[in-house]
Amino acid sequence: MTEIIQILVEHPIATLFAAWGIGVGVKGIAEALMHPLQLRLEHREKMAEIEARRDTARALAGAVDETERTELVQQLLAAYEEAGEDLQNDDKGVLVRWGLSKND
């Protein structure tokens, strides 16, 4: 144990580089283990979004008259408002969640 401490004291810069290298290696291993989980989560979110859009389209298509469609649209907009304040219309008129992402 004293030999290890003596090496650390005699070579502090080498110790810092070794610690940095070990940290980079551990980070890489952790990211490699988490990547498949992240991909599955992103896929589930995308599929849920597609299913919600499909259900919305079916509900709007099944509405018989214009007043029923208008009421359904108002209910959907109210549900979006309850989902979060950061939902806004994008350039195409689609409600999307605005916020900072990793790319911002």
N, C-alpha and C positions, 0 to 999 in steps of 0.2 A: 504494500500500500504506500509506503514512503517512497518507493522507487517511482511509482506513478505520479505522486505529488511532485517529486523532484524533476521529473521530465516535463510536467506541466509548467513548473516555474522557470525552468531553463529555456523552454521553447514556447513562449506565449503566442507568437504569431502562428506557428504550426498548429497549436492547439485550437486557435480560433478558426483556422481553415478546416481542420478536421471536424470541429463541431458544426460549422456551416455545411459541410458536405454531408454529414449524418442527417442534419435537419432537412436538406434538400431530398435526400433519399427517402426519409420517412414520409415527407409530404407527397412525393411521387407514388409511393406505395399506397398511401391513403386515398389519393385521387384515383388510382387504378382500381381500387376496391369499390369506390363509390360510383364510378362512371356507369356501370350497368344499372344500378339502382336509379340514378338520375335519368337515364334514358327511358326506363320503364315508367317513371313518374311523368315525364314529359308526354309520353305516348298516351297514358291514361287521361291526362288533362286535355289533350287534343281530341281524343275520342269522345270525352264528355262534352266538349264544346260542339263537336259535329252532331252528336245526338240531341243536344239541346236545340240547336238550330233546326234540325229535322223535325223535332216535336213541335217547335214554334210554327214552322211552315205548315205542318199538317193541321194544327189548330186553326191557323188563319184560313187555310183552304177549306176547312170544314165549316167555317162560320157561314151561316145562310145569308144574312143580310148585312148591309153596310153598318148599321148601328151596333150589331153584335161584333163585327170586326173592330170597330172603333173602341168599344168597351174592352175587348180583349187586348188591343194594343195599349190602352191606358193601364190595364192591369200589369202587362209585361213591363212597361216603363216604370211603374211603381215598384215592381220587384227588382228591377235594375237599380233604382235609387236606394232600396234597402240593402242591396249587395255591397254598396260602397260609394263613397263620394267621389272616388277617383275614376269613375266611369264617365267617359265623354264620347261624343261623336267624332269619328275620324273624318278624313277627307271624303270617304265614300258614303258617309252617313251611317256607318255601323258603330254600335256602342262597343268601345274597347276600354280596357283598364290602362290608364296612364300612370306611369310611375317610373322611377329610376330602375334600370336593369343593370346587369353586369357590363353591358356594352356602352352605357352612358358615361 
